[in-house]
Amino acid sequence: NLWKAGLDYRHGKETAAPVVADQLFLCDSGGQYRDGTTDVTRTIHFGTPSQHQRECFTRVLQGVINLNSIVFPKGTSGRELDLLARQSLWKAGLDYRHGTGHGVGAFLNVHEGPQGIHFRDTPVKVPLEPGMTVTNEPGYYEDGNFGIRIENVEYVVEKQTQFNFGDVKFYGFDTMTMVPIQQKMIEVSMLNKSELDWIDRYHQRVFSEISPLLEGRALQYLKRESAPIDRSSS
């Protein structure tokens, strides 16, 4: 299993594990480009995931959706938003031992503050401001069994709200990461209409922005994974 060593598995001759069809594969990846730095994680299964794995994956996905969907007033820090990503996991008595998000540098450090989304007490409260980038990466890890993480980079933007209480601006997130989420890992019956709509909107955007860059097998893969989600079991 590729997550037996814990949160920071680094393969080597003594710890390397084969990629096999009956286990989850977690890939935390990214790169440095002239127009920015990427940090993205997807968890996929090459075979048939267990019901427990699908339920855990779906709770992690609900955390991604909850955090991405929040609208918050100016002055809000990431610490005040962290619980949104954990809410579905907490309902099942589950959690993860790392922060939910970190700032991302532009052609600099992948982990770059001062902003972040985490539960730790810090001496200085850093509010999230438009223009900041921050990751959205809840997860769940069973020691010696499997690990799950979904990670997108979010961009803080100003939101237009119906009201403007106290003349305070309200902010939210726009997802910058365009990578499909493996649909066979999703337990559709656990999701409400709003969450299913979020998944379809996200995948529609992924396909719209990425499909012109692909062809052949890669395009077929993107088309399959970005198709509207099957709601028959919802």
Backbone torsions as a table, in degrees:
resi	resn	phi	psi	omega
1	ASN	NA	141.5	-174.7
2	LEU	-85.2	11.0	179.3
3	TRP	-131.7	18.1	-176.7
4	LYS	-68.8	-22.9	-176.4
5	ALA	-86.7	1.8	177.1
6	GLY	103.5	-158.4	-171.5
7	LEU	-66.8	-29.8	-177.0
8	ASP	-119.6	61.8	177.5
9	TYR	-66.1	128.4	174.5
10	ARG	-128.5	116.2	-173.7
11	HIS	-75.8	148.3	175.0
12	GLY	-154.9	-174.3	-176.7
13	LYS	-59.5	-36.1	-176.1
14	GLU	-84.5	-23.8	-175.2
15	THR	-114.8	-3.8	-176.4
16	ALA	-61.1	138.9	178.8
17	ALA	-126.3	145.1	179.0
18	PRO	-72.7	151.9	172.1
19	VAL	-85.0	116.8	-175.0
20	VAL	-124.8	163.2	-172.5
21	ALA	-78.6	-15.3	-174.7
22	ASP	-104.5	15.8	177.6
23	GLN	-134.1	157.3	175.8
24	LEU	-71.0	148.2	176.2
25	PHE	-122.0	117.4	179.4
26	LEU	-106.2	122.5	-179.1
27	CYS	-120.9	110.0	175.0
28	ASP	-99.8	112.6	-170.4
29	SER	-134.1	177.9	178.0
30	GLY	164.3	179.0	-178.9
31	GLY	-161.8	166.2	176.7
32	GLN	-103.7	125.5	-179.0
33	TYR	-129.8	161.7	-178.6
34	ARG	-60.4	-29.5	-178.3
35	ASP	-103.0	14.9	175.2
36	GLY	146.4	178.9	-178.9
37	THR	-117.0	139.5	-179.9
38	THR	-110.6	151.8	174.6
39	ASP	-149.4	111.3	-173.4
40	VAL	-141.9	138.6	175.8
41	THR	-128.8	135.7	171.6
42	ARG	-133.3	145.5	177.0
43	THR	-116.3	125.1	-176.9
44	ILE	-132.0	161.9	176.5
45	HIS	-126.7	128.3	-178.6
46	PHE	-84.6	-10.3	179.6
47	GLY	-121.5	-125.1	-179.1
48	THR	-117.1	111.9	-179.8
49	PRO	-70.9	153.2	176.0
50	SER	-74.9	162.7	178.1
51	GLN	-61.4	-39.6	179.0
52	HIS	-62.6	-43.0	178.5
53	GLN	-62.9	-41.4	-179.7
54	ARG	-66.6	-39.4	179.3
55	GLU	-66.6	-42.3	177.9
56	CYS	-64.3	-43.2	178.5
57	PHE	-59.3	-42.9	-177.4
58	THR	-66.6	-36.5	176.1
59	ARG	-65.5	-37.8	175.6
60	VAL	-64.8	-43.6	178.4
61	LEU	-61.5	-40.2	177.1
62	GLN	-60.3	-35.1	176.6
63	GLY	-64.7	-41.7	176.5
64	VAL	-59.7	-45.9	-178.4
65	ILE	-64.9	-46.1	-179.2
66	ASN	-57.5	-46.3	-177.1
67	LEU	-69.5	-42.8	-180.0
68	ASN	-63.5	-29.5	-172.7
69	SER	-88.2	-10.8	-173.5
70	ILE	-70.9	144.2	170.1
71	VAL	-115.5	130.6	-171.7
72	PHE	-138.0	152.0	-177.8
73	PRO	-76.4	154.0	175.1
74	LYS	-53.2	138.6	-178.4
75	GLY	100.5	-6.6	-179.9
76	THR	-77.8	135.1	177.3
77	SER	-101.1	166.6	179.5
78	GLY	-63.3	-29.8	179.9
79	ARG	-61.2	-32.3	-179.1
80	GLU	-77.8	-10.5	-179.2
81	LEU	-107.3	-13.7	-172.6
82	ASP	-54.9	-40.5	-175.2
83	LEU	-63.4	-23.1	179.3
84	LEU	-61.0	-35.5	-179.2
85	ALA	-76.6	-18.3	-176.5
86	ARG	-101.5	-11.7	-170.1
87	GLN	-54.2	-48.8	-177.6
88	SER	-67.6	-37.1	177.2
89	LEU	-66.4	-43.7	-179.3
90	TRP	-59.7	-35.7	-180.0
91	LYS	-59.1	-27.0	-180.0
92	ALA	-101.7	6.1	-178.4
93	GLY	76.7	26.1	-178.8
94	LEU	-114.5	165.3	-179.4
95	ASP	-167.7	-178.9	172.8
96	TYR	-139.1	156.6	-168.6
97	ARG	-101.9	27.8	178.0
98	HIS	-137.5	167.7	177.1
99	GLY	-66.4	163.1	-177.7
100	THR	-85.7	-25.6	-177.8
101	GLY	-163.4	155.4	178.6
102	HIS	-137.0	156.4	174.4
103	GLY	-67.1	154.9	-179.7
104	VAL	-123.1	128.6	178.9
105	GLY	-76.2	166.2	175.9
106	ALA	-107.6	101.7	-176.2
107	PHE	62.7	27.1	180.0
108	LEU	-130.0	-133.4	179.2
109	ASN	-76.8	142.3	176.4
110	VAL	-68.4	-42.4	175.2
111	HIS	-98.3	108.2	-176.2
112	GLU	-143.1	120.8	179.6
113	GLY	-85.1	-165.2	14.4
114	PRO	-88.7	-10.1	-177.0
115	GLN	-76.5	156.4	176.9
116	GLY	-173.8	172.1	176.1
117	ILE	-128.1	106.4	-175.7
118	HIS	-157.9	168.6	-176.4
119	PHE	-96.8	-1.8	-175.1
120	ARG	-75.7	144.9	171.2
121	ASP	-75.0	132.8	178.8
122	THR	-127.2	149.5	-178.7
123	PRO	-61.4	-32.5	-176.6
124	VAL	-120.6	128.5	176.7
125	LYS	-87.1	121.4	-178.9
126	VAL	-108.3	107.0	179.7
127	PRO	-67.1	150.1	174.1
128	LEU	-79.7	129.7	-175.6
129	GLU	-126.9	150.1	177.6
130	PRO	-52.8	137.9	-178.5
131	GLY	99.5	-19.4	176.7
132	MET	-73.9	147.6	170.2
133	THR	-110.3	144.7	179.9
134	VAL	-153.5	143.7	179.5
135	THR	-82.2	156.4	176.8
136	ASN	-125.3	97.2	-169.2
137	GLU	-142.7	64.3	172.1
138	PRO	-66.6	162.4	179.4
139	GLY	-158.1	179.9	173.1
140	TYR	-152.1	134.6	-173.6
141	TYR	-135.7	121.1	174.5
142	GLU	-99.6	115.4	-175.5
143	ASP	-53.8	126.9	177.6
144	GLY	73.6	5.9	-176.2
145	ASN	-123.0	-69.6	180.0
146	PHE	-159.0	164.7	175.7
147	GLY	-134.0	146.6	180.0
148	ILE	-133.0	132.9	171.5
149	ARG	-151.0	141.4	170.8
150	ILE	-123.5	124.9	-175.9
151	GLU	-132.5	123.3	171.8
152	ASN	-121.2	153.6	169.9
153	VAL	-93.2	129.1	-179.9
154	GLU	-107.6	151.2	178.8
155	TYR	-117.4	124.2	-179.0
156	VAL	-75.4	127.4	-177.8
157	VAL	-132.3	158.2	174.4
158	GLU	-79.7	138.2	-179.1
159	LYS	-107.9	143.0	174.7
160	GLN	-90.7	116.0	-178.0
161	THR	-109.3	160.8	-178.7
162	GLN	-62.6	-38.1	179.5
163	PHE	-122.5	171.5	-177.8
164	ASN	-139.7	66.2	-173.8
165	PHE	-57.3	125.8	177.5
166	GLY	66.0	19.1	-177.5
167	ASP	56.4	30.7	179.0
168	VAL	-95.4	135.3	177.3
169	LYS	-76.6	151.7	178.2
170	PHE	-119.1	142.0	-175.6
171	TYR	-122.2	168.1	176.7
172	GLY	-159.4	-164.0	-175.9
173	PHE	-122.2	145.3	170.9
174	ASP	-121.7	125.5	-176.6
175	THR	-75.1	130.9	178.7
176	MET	-98.0	-20.7	-174.8
177	THR	-84.3	125.8	-177.6
178	MET	-117.0	79.1	179.0
179	VAL	-138.4	127.3	-177.5
180	PRO	-63.0	154.0	176.7
181	ILE	-101.9	124.9	-173.4
182	GLN	-58.8	119.7	-171.3
183	GLN	-75.6	-28.0	-179.6
184	LYS	-71.5	-10.9	175.3
185	MET	-85.4	-7.9	-174.1
186	ILE	-93.6	126.6	172.9
187	GLU	-90.0	95.8	-171.5
188	VAL	-60.1	-33.3	-176.1
189	SER	-64.1	-17.1	-179.9
190	MET	-86.1	-9.7	-172.3
191	LEU	-103.1	144.8	175.1
192	ASN	-91.0	176.3	-176.1
193	LYS	-60.3	-41.4	-179.0
194	SER	-61.0	-41.7	179.5
195	GLU	-68.6	-39.9	177.4
196	LEU	-65.2	-40.4	177.3
197	ASP	-62.1	-39.4	178.6
198	TRP	-60.1	-45.1	-179.4
199	ILE	-61.8	-45.3	-179.7
200	ASP	-64.6	-41.8	178.4
201	ARG	-63.2	-43.4	-179.5
202	TYR	-62.3	-47.2	-178.4
203	HIS	-68.0	-33.8	175.7
204	GLN	-62.6	-41.1	178.6
205	ARG	-68.4	-41.6	178.0
206	VAL	-57.4	-48.4	-178.1
207	PHE	-64.7	-41.8	-178.5
208	SER	-61.8	-40.0	-175.0
209	GLU	-86.3	-29.9	-172.8
210	ILE	-99.9	-31.3	-175.2
211	SER	-57.4	-35.7	178.3
212	PRO	-63.8	-14.6	-177.8
213	LEU	-94.9	-5.9	-173.2
214	LEU	-119.2	165.3	174.4
215	GLU	-156.2	168.6	175.2
216	GLY	63.0	-138.6	-176.1
217	ARG	-62.0	-36.3	-179.8
218	ALA	-64.2	-40.7	178.9
219	LEU	-67.9	-39.4	177.8
220	GLN	-63.2	-41.0	176.8
221	TYR	-60.3	-47.9	-178.6
222	LEU	-62.2	-40.8	-179.8
223	LYS	-63.1	-41.9	-179.5
224	ARG	-66.9	-46.0	-174.9
225	GLU	-78.4	-15.3	-179.1
226	SER	-103.4	6.6	179.8
227	ALA	-67.7	155.3	176.1
228	PRO	-55.0	140.8	-175.5
229	ILE	-71.0	142.1	178.5
230	ASP	-73.6	113.7	-176.0
231	ARG	-98.1	10.6	-174.3
232	SER	-63.3	-24.6	-179.0
233	SER	-103.5	9.2	-177.1
234	SER	-78.6	NA	NA
